[in-house]
């Protein structure tokens, strides 16, 4: 038995693998060894050997010593996301090196800013037959100083145990492919078999017991692996390994999206030949989905999607990887400049999300894999983008499908830079009152338009929660989306009227209609000024009933605007802005800082913070939830929080730390039973006592499912207040998925059945003298306000822009008329009849 001595590959502090914040290393799934927190910036060979492999991103390499030991050296954690930036590889695969020779140089400052950790690990990855005889750890080490001694090696080749041979093909469903962690899981299980285990991928075959050999297969998501097992009970052993691969090897699995191998998917055509433009001078009307409120009169400007002919064959892997890295860096810098020059919170957060997408490891790995197959950088990048867009669309989740627009946006920008094209599709010289008409618009399209030049947006595709819709609302630009082929028939230069409140679009409107619309807009502006002048006054009906008007907020930047519009507080802070579109959970300190900022912007007014509401249409990258056939009916809201109580406790502590004490209230989403409220109450009180907070904190329940409305008296016994989320209540009450385009248009919050659920909630709350708020979409609808007030709702929490007009309208109402009309509405058959009743009672609406 031989002894292999390994010297320190860099200077720094040597520490145990257990201290590395990555289970692949800390649990020794990859192998046993040591970690070094570096103070030098060059990785050197720890022994004489042959370079077995170098990772495509340049952050890791493997040496094979004369004893047969394979040594993996991995610089930093999550450094694969840098795609080679900051690393300079000094060797090539197959090269023989001497101990102390340079392997990889790296930019320590860049890694310190961009990587999760600088900890560099050195592990023996083919550990069977080897053991660590000694190691120097928990101390400072110098470059080249003895660090590890490994016993073993020079064993006879393993002989297969007598028995049969079994073989099976299995698809690899892991998004990141067969990287270190799943390879370590497979090899650990393969080593339990006394006979041989091999894994084939394409023309490559690897020893299934070797982590390095498995990683060397280059197996990616969707590849078919052929597993071969020899020896006793081969069939049984094979089945266990097949099941292991099918289940993801410890990683989350992802559905396979088949794409043609020979061609990169092309963007949708902007105007199919079969679509005939609307005839000049002939008025036309079509409908879409309202995405941003307001009405505008203007001129159509068509935004066309040009199909770029891309060169498929690259100029060599190194050159194409360099081009892609340069393009990604340039686009990143452009976005960072946009963020620095922008004060809008929504716009800033959207483009920060684009930065995250640029660094997405799955996306970059897919592009690098394509480049390694000989493709050009632009071909590889567009193929990777369309592959991932297809994955999102296959999930049949409206919100995630809309995120595909952001992927296409960054895809187009990078490809444009690589091919020397313009990064913007919007014409430079826009006419006054331009209305952009497109198949789908991207956030960068809006960012390229000078302020004040746009009147409205109209798209064939996209959704009301897309980032373009959010940007439009923030800019005060009316928008209608998902209008289908009708939008694609609008000719360039046509006069248009876009009604972002009704989802209606007029093409070639008559001169009379244009004049009437402009007069209405002028009158609306005058009324708006008058309403804003009284917005900060209290809101009472004619007979003195006080109705609180709060604001719904989705990000910190909204708070000051809401206060300026006359909000008496925040009735719903969607705390998901802190958790979504990031790779790690926000810390208690991060949450406290954001909540405190919002509380200060509200000037001491009440702040109702909804605890994390994820699951369903809002997944988290760092909170894996089981795959569900119907996630809308699965792990959502409080169900997720009670499943992960540590995350909930962190959020509760952050809320409790906001000053002054008592300004914050806690709202629990998707409650279906009093038991859930008791469980959250216990945690809240435990954390309050632990922090020494003397002021009690109000705890409320969201009523979003019919059973909660029917059992509101039980829930109100455990809650300090109730808040009705009518968006989900409508979805569950009518059994219509709001993300399903086939039925979403039929969702009606003014359906008499939904109003009866509101009435039931109020009735149950009154038994315990609990106030009831409505924070869903219908609270912002003026036609709903008298009905909700008549049913006994105490508070309306609405979009900030609605507040001045809503307060002005409520001041004209009497409780007796509201109660009478509400009772009548409960007896009608559908929402259209309810709206007709309201408009006949209050003709000014």
WOCOR-V659930 format. One record per residue. N is the residue number from 0. RES is the residue in three letters. SS is DSSP state (2 for helix, 1 for strand, 0 for the rest). Layout:
N	RES	SS
N	RES	SS
This chain:
0	UNK	0
1	UNK	0
2	UNK	1
3	UNK	1
4	UNK	1
5	UNK	1
6	UNK	1
7	UNK	0
8	UNK	0
9	UNK	0
10	UNK	0
11	UNK	1
12	UNK	1
13	UNK	1
14	UNK	1
15	UNK	0
16	UNK	2
17	UNK	2
18	UNK	2
19	UNK	0
20	UNK	0
21	UNK	0
22	UNK	2
23	UNK	2
24	UNK	2
25	UNK	2
26	UNK	0
27	UNK	0
28	UNK	0
29	UNK	0
30	UNK	0
31	UNK	1
32	UNK	1
33	UNK	1
34	UNK	1
35	UNK	1
36	UNK	1
37	UNK	1
38	UNK	0
39	UNK	0
40	UNK	0
41	UNK	1
42	UNK	1
43	UNK	1
44	UNK	0
45	UNK	0
46	UNK	0
47	UNK	0
48	UNK	1
49	UNK	1
50	UNK	1
51	UNK	1
52	UNK	1
53	UNK	1
54	UNK	0
55	UNK	0
56	UNK	0
57	UNK	0
58	UNK	0
59	UNK	1
60	UNK	1
61	UNK	1
62	UNK	1
63	UNK	1
64	UNK	0
65	UNK	0
66	UNK	0
67	UNK	0
68	UNK	0
69	UNK	1
70	UNK	1
71	UNK	1
72	UNK	1
73	UNK	1
74	UNK	0
75	UNK	0
76	UNK	1
77	UNK	0
78	UNK	2
79	UNK	2
80	UNK	2
81	UNK	2
82	UNK	0
83	UNK	0
84	UNK	0
85	UNK	0
86	UNK	1
87	UNK	1
88	UNK	1
89	UNK	0
90	UNK	0
91	UNK	0
92	UNK	0
93	UNK	0
94	UNK	0
95	UNK	1
96	UNK	1
97	UNK	0
98	UNK	0
99	UNK	0
100	UNK	0
101	UNK	1
102	UNK	1
103	UNK	1
104	UNK	1
105	UNK	1
106	UNK	0
107	UNK	2
108	UNK	2
109	UNK	2
110	UNK	2
111	UNK	2
112	UNK	2
113	UNK	2
114	UNK	0
115	UNK	0
116	UNK	1
117	UNK	0
118	UNK	0
119	UNK	1
120	UNK	1
121	UNK	1
122	UNK	1
123	UNK	1
124	UNK	0
125	UNK	0
126	UNK	0
127	UNK	0
128	UNK	0
129	UNK	1
130	UNK	1
131	UNK	1
132	UNK	1
133	UNK	1
134	UNK	1
135	UNK	0
136	UNK	0
137	UNK	0
138	UNK	1
139	UNK	1
140	UNK	1
141	UNK	0
142	UNK	0
143	UNK	0
144	UNK	0
145	UNK	1
146	UNK	1
147	UNK	1
148	UNK	1
149	UNK	1
150	UNK	1
151	UNK	1
152	UNK	0
153	UNK	0
154	UNK	0
155	UNK	0
156	UNK	0
157	UNK	0
158	UNK	0
159	UNK	0
160	UNK	0
161	UNK	0
162	UNK	0
163	UNK	0
164	UNK	1
165	UNK	1
166	UNK	1
167	UNK	1
168	UNK	1
169	UNK	1
170	UNK	1
171	UNK	0
172	UNK	0
173	UNK	1
174	UNK	0
175	UNK	0
176	UNK	0
177	UNK	0
178	UNK	0
179	UNK	2
180	UNK	2
181	UNK	2
182	UNK	2
183	UNK	2
184	UNK	2
185	UNK	2
186	UNK	2
187	UNK	2
188	UNK	2
189	UNK	2
190	UNK	0
191	UNK	0
192	UNK	0
193	UNK	0
194	UNK	0
195	UNK	0
196	UNK	1
197	UNK	1
198	UNK	1
199	UNK	1
200	UNK	1
201	UNK	0
202	UNK	0
203	UNK	1
204	UNK	1
205	UNK	1
206	UNK	1
207	UNK	0
208	UNK	0
209	UNK	0
210	UNK	2
211	UNK	2
212	UNK	2
213	UNK	2
214	UNK	2
215	UNK	0
216	UNK	0
217	UNK	0
218	UNK	0
219	UNK	0
220	UNK	0
221	UNK	0
222	UNK	0
223	UNK	1
224	UNK	1
225	UNK	1
226	UNK	1
227	UNK	1
228	UNK	1
229	UNK	1
230	UNK	0
231	UNK	0
232	UNK	0
233	UNK	2
234	UNK	2
235	UNK	2
236	UNK	2
237	UNK	2
238	UNK	2
239	UNK	2
240	UNK	2
241	UNK	2
242	UNK	2
243	UNK	2
244	UNK	2
245	UNK	2
246	UNK	0
247	UNK	0
248	UNK	0
249	UNK	0
250	UNK	0
251	UNK	0
252	UNK	1
253	UNK	0
254	UNK	0
255	UNK	0
256	UNK	0
257	UNK	0
258	UNK	0
259	UNK	0
260	UNK	0
261	UNK	0
262	UNK	0
263	UNK	0
264	UNK	0
265	UNK	0
266	UNK	0
267	UNK	0
268	UNK	0
269	UNK	0
270	UNK	0
271	UNK	0
272	UNK	0
273	UNK	0
274	UNK	0
275	UNK	0
276	UNK	0
277	UNK	0
278	UNK	0
279	UNK	0
280	UNK	0
281	UNK	0
282	UNK	0
283	UNK	1
284	UNK	1
285	UNK	1
286	UNK	1
287	UNK	0
288	UNK	1
289	UNK	1
290	UNK	1
291	UNK	1
292	UNK	0
293	UNK	0
294	UNK	1
295	UNK	1
296	UNK	1
297	UNK	1
298	UNK	1
299	UNK	1
300	UNK	1
301	UNK	1
302	UNK	1
303	UNK	0
304	UNK	0
305	UNK	0
306	UNK	0
307	UNK	0
308	UNK	0
309	UNK	0
310	UNK	0
311	UNK	0
312	UNK	1
313	UNK	0
314	UNK	0
315	UNK	0
316	UNK	2
317	UNK	2
318	UNK	2
319	UNK	2
320	UNK	2
321	UNK	2
322	UNK	2
323	UNK	2
324	UNK	2
325	UNK	2
326	UNK	2
327	UNK	2
328	UNK	2
329	UNK	2
330	UNK	2
331	UNK	2
332	UNK	2
333	UNK	2
334	UNK	2
335	UNK	2
336	UNK	2
337	UNK	2
338	UNK	2
339	UNK	2
340	UNK	0
341	UNK	0
342	UNK	0
343	UNK	0
344	UNK	2
345	UNK	2
346	UNK	2
347	UNK	2
348	UNK	2
349	UNK	2
350	UNK	2
351	UNK	2
352	UNK	2
353	UNK	2
354	UNK	2
355	UNK	2
356	UNK	2
357	UNK	2
358	UNK	0
359	UNK	0
360	UNK	2
361	UNK	2
362	UNK	2
363	UNK	2
364	UNK	2
365	UNK	2
366	UNK	2
367	UNK	2
368	UNK	2
369	UNK	2
370	UNK	2
371	UNK	2
372	UNK	0
373	UNK	0
374	UNK	1
375	UNK	0
376	UNK	2
377	UNK	2
378	UNK	2
379	UNK	2
380	UNK	2
381	UNK	2
382	UNK	2
383	UNK	2
384	UNK	2
385	UNK	2
386	UNK	2
387	UNK	2
388	UNK	2
389	UNK	2
390	UNK	2
391	UNK	2
392	UNK	2
393	UNK	2
394	UNK	0
395	UNK	0
396	UNK	0
397	UNK	2
398	UNK	2
399	UNK	2
400	UNK	2
401	UNK	2
402	UNK	2
403	UNK	2
404	UNK	2
405	UNK	2
406	UNK	2
407	UNK	2
408	UNK	2
409	UNK	2
410	UNK	2
411	UNK	2
412	UNK	2
413	UNK	2
414	UNK	2
415	UNK	2
416	UNK	2
417	UNK	2
418	UNK	2
419	UNK	0
420	UNK	0
421	UNK	0
422	UNK	0
423	UNK	0
424	UNK	0
425	UNK	0
426	UNK	0
427	UNK	0
428	UNK	0
429	UNK	0
430	UNK	0
431	UNK	0
432	UNK	0
433	UNK	1
434	UNK	1
435	UNK	1
436	UNK	1
437	UNK	1
438	UNK	0
439	UNK	0
440	UNK	0
441	UNK	0
442	UNK	2
443	UNK	2
444	UNK	2
445	UNK	2
446	UNK	2
447	UNK	0
448	UNK	0
449	UNK	0
450	UNK	0
451	UNK	0
452	UNK	0
453	UNK	1
454	UNK	1
455	UNK	1
456	UNK	1
457	UNK	1
458	UNK	1
459	UNK	0
460	UNK	0
461	UNK	0
462	UNK	0
463	UNK	0
464	UNK	0
465	UNK	0
466	UNK	2
467	UNK	2
468	UNK	2
469	UNK	2
470	UNK	2
471	UNK	2
472	UNK	2
473	UNK	2
474	UNK	2
475	UNK	0
476	UNK	0
477	UNK	1
478	UNK	1
479	UNK	1
480	UNK	1
481	UNK	0
482	UNK	0
483	UNK	0
484	UNK	2
485	UNK	2
486	UNK	2
487	UNK	2
488	UNK	0
489	UNK	0
490	UNK	0
491	UNK	0
492	UNK	0
493	UNK	0
494	UNK	1
495	UNK	1
496	UNK	1
497	UNK	1
498	UNK	1
499	UNK	0
500	UNK	0
501	UNK	0
502	UNK	0
503	UNK	1
504	UNK	1
505	UNK	1
506	UNK	1
507	UNK	0
508	UNK	0
509	UNK	0
510	UNK	2
511	UNK	2
512	UNK	2
513	UNK	2
514	UNK	2
515	UNK	2
516	UNK	2
517	UNK	2
518	UNK	2
519	UNK	2
520	UNK	2
521	UNK	2
522	UNK	2
523	UNK	2
524	UNK	2
525	UNK	2
526	UNK	2
527	UNK	2
528	UNK	2
529	UNK	2
530	UNK	2
531	UNK	2
532	UNK	2
533	UNK	0
534	UNK	0
535	UNK	0
536	UNK	0
537	UNK	0
538	UNK	0
539	UNK	1
540	UNK	0
541	UNK	0
542	UNK	0
543	UNK	0
544	UNK	0
545	UNK	1
546	UNK	0
547	UNK	1
548	UNK	1
549	UNK	1
550	UNK	1
551	UNK	1
552	UNK	1
553	UNK	0
554	UNK	0
555	UNK	0
556	UNK	0
557	UNK	2
558	UNK	2
559	UNK	2
560	UNK	2
561	UNK	2
562	UNK	2
563	UNK	2
564	UNK	0
565	UNK	0
566	UNK	0
567	UNK	0
568	UNK	1
569	UNK	1
570	UNK	1
571	UNK	1
572	UNK	1
573	UNK	1
574	UNK	2
575	UNK	2
576	UNK	2
577	UNK	2
578	UNK	0
579	UNK	0
580	UNK	0
581	UNK	0
582	UNK	0
583	UNK	0
584	UNK	0
585	UNK	0
586	UNK	0
587	UNK	2
588	UNK	2
589	UNK	2
590	UNK	2
591	UNK	2
592	UNK	2
593	UNK	2
594	UNK	2
595	UNK	2
596	UNK	2
597	UNK	2
598	UNK	2
599	UNK	2
600	UNK	2
601	UNK	0
602	UNK	0
603	UNK	0
604	UNK	0
605	UNK	1
606	UNK	1
607	UNK	1
608	UNK	1
609	UNK	1
610	UNK	0
611	UNK	0
612	UNK	0
613	UNK	0
614	UNK	1
615	UNK	0
616	UNK	0
617	UNK	1
618	UNK	0
619	UNK	0
620	UNK	0
621	UNK	0
622	UNK	0
623	UNK	0
624	UNK	0
625	UNK	0
626	UNK	0
627	UNK	0
628	UNK	0
629	UNK	0
630	UNK	2
631	UNK	2
632	UNK	2
633	UNK	0
634	UNK	0
635	UNK	0
636	UNK	0
637	UNK	2
638	UNK	2
639	UNK	2
640	UNK	2
641	UNK	2
642	UNK	2
643	UNK	0
644	UNK	2
645	UNK	2
646	UNK	2
647	UNK	2
648	UNK	2
649	UNK	2
650	UNK	2
651	UNK	2
652	UNK	2
653	UNK	2
654	UNK	2
655	UNK	2
656	UNK	0
657	UNK	0
658	UNK	0
659	UNK	0
660	UNK	0
661	UNK	0
662	UNK	0
663	UNK	1
664	UNK	1
665	UNK	1
666	UNK	1
667	UNK	1
668	UNK	0
669	UNK	0
670	UNK	0
671	UNK	0
672	UNK	0
673	UNK	2
674	UNK	2
675	UNK	2
676	UNK	2
677	UNK	2
678	UNK	2
679	UNK	2
680	UNK	2
681	UNK	2
682	UNK	2
683	UNK	2
684	UNK	2
685	UNK	2
686	UNK	2
687	UNK	2
688	UNK	2
689	UNK	2
690	UNK	2
691	UNK	0
692	UNK	0
693	UNK	0
694	UNK	0
695	UNK	0
696	UNK	0
697	UNK	0
698	UNK	1
699	UNK	1
700	UNK	1
701	UNK	1
702	UNK	1
703	UNK	0
704	UNK	0
705	UNK	2
706	UNK	2
707	UNK	2
708	UNK	2
709	UNK	2
710	UNK	0
711	UNK	2
712	UNK	2
713	UNK	2
714	UNK	2
715	UNK	2
716	UNK	2
717	UNK	2
718	UNK	0
719	UNK	0
720	UNK	1
721	UNK	1
722	UNK	1
723	UNK	1
724	UNK	0
725	UNK	2
726	UNK	2
727	UNK	2
728	UNK	2
729	UNK	2
730	UNK	2
731	UNK	2
732	UNK	2
733	UNK	2
734	UNK	0
735	UNK	0
736	UNK	0
737	UNK	0
738	UNK	0
739	UNK	0
740	UNK	0
741	UNK	0
742	UNK	0
743	UNK	2
744	UNK	2
745	UNK	2
746	UNK	0
747	UNK	0
748	UNK	0
749	UNK	0
750	UNK	0
751	UNK	2
752	UNK	2
753	UNK	2
754	UNK	2
755	UNK	2
756	UNK	2
757	UNK	2
758	UNK	2
759	UNK	2
760	UNK	2
761	UNK	2
762	UNK	2
763	UNK	2
764	UNK	2
765	UNK	2
766	UNK	0
767	UNK	0
768	UNK	0
769	UNK	0
770	UNK	1
771	UNK	1
772	UNK	1
773	UNK	1
774	UNK	0
775	UNK	0
776	UNK	2
777	UNK	2
778	UNK	2
779	UNK	2
780	UNK	0
781	UNK	2
782	UNK	2
783	UNK	2
784	UNK	2
785	UNK	2
786	UNK	2
787	UNK	2
788	UNK	2
789	UNK	2
790	UNK	0
791	UNK	0
792	UNK	0
793	UNK	0
794	UNK	1
795	UNK	1
796	UNK	1
797	UNK	1
798	UNK	0
799	UNK	2
800	UNK	2
801	UNK	2
802	UNK	2
803	UNK	2
804	UNK	2
805	UNK	2
806	UNK	2
807	UNK	2
808	UNK	2
809	UNK	2
810	UNK	0
811	UNK	0
812	UNK	0
813	UNK	0
814	UNK	2
815	UNK	2
816	UNK	2
817	UNK	2
818	UNK	2
819	UNK	2
820	UNK	2
821	UNK	2
822	UNK	2
823	UNK	2
824	UNK	2
825	UNK	0
826	UNK	0
827	UNK	0
828	UNK	0
829	UNK	0
830	UNK	2
831	UNK	2
832	UNK	2
833	UNK	2
834	UNK	2
835	UNK	2
836	UNK	2
837	UNK	2
838	UNK	2
839	UNK	2
840	UNK	2
841	UNK	0
842	UNK	0
843	UNK	0
844	UNK	0
